[in-house]
Amino acid sequence: MEPKAILRTARLLGEVPIDSHPVPPIPDDDLPHTADEGYAVQKALHDYLRHNGQGELAGWKIGATTATMQDYLGVAEPAYGRIMSGTMIENGSILTAAGFCNPGIECEIAVRLGKPS
């Protein structure tokens, strides 16, 4: 995947949380075809979000942890992703559906780890 395609895809995806609009189709020439290409887009997306007001890296998440989800997504193993501080919502917050596109509810479990002693 060409570096310019990585940046185009990251920007396309990065505009979604900033503008609250649906994810547009990614042009075929800009689609990642391997996990490494996907993670390169993710890194570029992180940089884009950080430079556009979404905060700093706050943590990591793991997705596609079940065989069912891996089959559905067409992947062979779980995937990891970054959590930006600007996307974290405090317990007890009130959200309005108007700020989201096609909102849904998903259970997320988070843990805070200390430093090794």
C-alpha positions as CSV (number, residue, x, y, z in Angstrom):
1,M,0.0,0.0,0.0
2,E,1.5,3.3,-1.1
3,P,2.1,5.9,1.7
4,K,-0.2,8.4,0.0
5,A,-3.0,5.8,0.0
6,I,-2.4,5.2,3.7
7,L,-2.8,9.0,4.4
8,R,-5.9,9.3,2.2
9,T,-7.6,6.5,4.0
10,A,-6.6,7.8,7.4
11,R,-8.0,11.2,6.6
12,L,-11.2,9.8,5.2
13,L,-11.8,7.8,8.4
14,G,-10.5,10.6,10.6
15,E,-13.1,13.1,9.4
16,V,-15.9,10.8,10.6
17,P,-15.6,11.4,14.4
18,I,-14.9,15.1,13.8
19,D,-17.8,15.8,11.5
20,S,-20.2,13.1,12.8
21,H,-21.1,11.8,9.4
22,P,-21.3,8.2,8.1
23,V,-18.1,6.5,7.0
24,P,-17.9,6.9,3.2
25,P,-16.8,4.1,1.0
26,I,-13.0,3.7,0.8
27,P,-11.9,3.7,-2.9
28,D,-10.6,0.3,-4.0
29,D,-7.1,1.6,-4.6
30,D,-6.9,2.9,-1.0
31,L,-8.2,-0.3,0.8
32,P,-5.7,-2.1,3.0
33,H,-5.3,-5.7,2.0
34,T,-3.2,-7.1,4.8
35,A,-3.2,-6.7,8.6
36,D,0.1,-4.8,8.3
37,E,-1.5,-2.3,5.9
38,G,-4.5,-2.0,8.1
39,Y,-2.3,-1.2,11.1
40,A,-0.4,1.4,9.1
41,V,-3.7,3.1,8.3
42,Q,-4.6,2.9,12.0
43,K,-1.3,4.6,13.0
44,A,-1.8,7.3,10.4
45,L,-5.4,7.7,11.7
46,H,-4.1,8.1,15.3
47,D,-1.8,10.8,14.1
48,Y,-4.6,12.6,12.2
49,L,-6.9,12.5,15.2
50,R,-4.3,13.7,17.6
51,H,-3.5,16.7,15.3
52,N,-7.2,17.4,14.9
53,G,-8.3,17.8,18.5
54,Q,-9.2,14.2,19.5
55,G,-6.6,14.1,22.3
56,E,-3.7,11.8,23.0
57,L,-3.5,8.0,23.1
58,A,-5.4,7.0,26.3
59,G,-5.4,3.2,25.9
60,W,-5.8,0.2,23.7
61,K,-8.7,-2.0,22.9
62,I,-9.0,-5.5,21.5
63,G,-11.7,-6.5,19.0
64,A,-12.8,-9.6,17.1
65,T,-12.1,-11.8,20.1
66,T,-14.5,-14.6,19.2
67,A,-14.4,-17.0,16.3
68,T,-17.9,-15.8,15.3
69,M,-16.8,-12.2,14.9
70,Q,-13.5,-13.2,13.2
71,D,-15.5,-15.2,10.7
72,Y,-18.0,-12.3,10.2
73,L,-15.1,-9.9,9.6
74,G,-13.0,-12.3,7.6
75,V,-10.0,-12.1,9.9
76,A,-7.9,-14.9,11.4
77,E,-7.1,-13.3,14.8
78,P,-8.2,-10.6,17.2
79,A,-7.2,-7.0,16.3
80,Y,-6.1,-4.2,18.5
81,G,-6.9,-0.5,18.3
82,R,-6.1,2.8,19.9
83,I,-8.4,4.7,22.3
84,M,-8.1,8.5,22.1
85,S,-8.6,10.6,25.2
86,G,-11.0,12.8,23.3
87,T,-13.3,9.9,22.7
88,M,-13.6,8.8,26.3
89,I,-16.9,9.5,28.0
90,E,-17.1,9.7,31.8
91,N,-19.4,7.5,33.8
92,G,-22.8,9.2,34.3
93,S,-22.5,11.3,31.1
94,I,-25.7,12.1,29.2
95,L,-25.4,11.7,25.4
96,T,-27.9,12.7,22.7
97,A,-28.5,10.5,19.6
98,A,-28.1,13.6,17.4
99,G,-24.4,13.5,17.9
100,F,-24.1,10.0,16.4
101,C,-24.8,8.3,13.1
102,N,-26.8,5.1,13.4
103,P,-26.1,4.8,17.2
104,G,-26.0,1.4,18.9
105,I,-24.9,0.0,22.2
106,E,-21.9,-2.3,22.7
107,C,-20.6,-3.6,26.0
108,E,-17.0,-2.5,26.6
109,I,-14.9,-3.7,29.5
110,A,-12.0,-1.5,30.5
111,V,-9.3,-2.0,33.1
112,R,-6.6,0.4,34.3
113,L,-3.3,-1.3,34.8
114,G,-0.6,0.0,37.1
115,K,3.1,0.1,36.4
116,P,5.2,-3.0,36.9
117,S,6.9,-2.9,40.3
